[in-house]
Amino acid sequence: MVFLTIGLMVGIATIVTLVTLTRSMSSDIERKMDEFGANILVPPFAKWGIKPGTGSGYGD
């Protein structure tokens, strides 16, 4: 019973930590994007989506 309780506590603590880190990282990335003034993210060598220098990004 002791191991079950410890296991549950470790599992819950892990989930809480991961959720907190994910939210913190997301808000930090959002803040940095706002600082840059970027409202769209264009990865280099994108195979789909918006590409710099093309019309729709689908090869036209």
N, C-alpha and C positions, 0 to 999 in steps of 0.2 A: 504494500500500500504506500510505503514511503517513496519507493522508486516511481510509482505512478504519479504521485503528487509532484515530485521533483521534475519529472519529465513534462508534465503539463505546465508547470511554471516556466521551465526553460523554453518550451514551445511557444507559449503566449508571449514571453519576453522577446523572443526572436521575431515574431510577427509584428509586434508593436515597434520594435527597432527598425525593421525593414520598411514599414509603412511611414514612419517618421523620417527616415533617411530619404525615401522616395519623394515625399512631399517637399522636404527641404531642398533637394536637388532640383526639383521641378520649378520651385519658386525662384531659386537662384538663377537658373537658366532663363526663365521668363524675365527676370529683372535685367539680366545682361543683354537680352535681345531688345528690351525696351531702351536701354542705354544706347545701343547701336542704332536704334531707330529702324530696325529691320522688321518688316511685316510679312516677309516671305523668306523661306529658307530654300536655297537652290544648291543641292550638293553637286560637286564637280563630277563630270562623266555620268550624268543621270541618263538612264535608258528610257525613262518615261517622264511625263509631267512637263513643267516649264523649263526650257533651256535658254540660256542667254544667246541672243542672236538668231533665234528661229521664231516662226510664227506661233504655232500652237504647241510645239514640242513633240509632235508626232511625225517628224520627218518631212514636213512640207516647207 
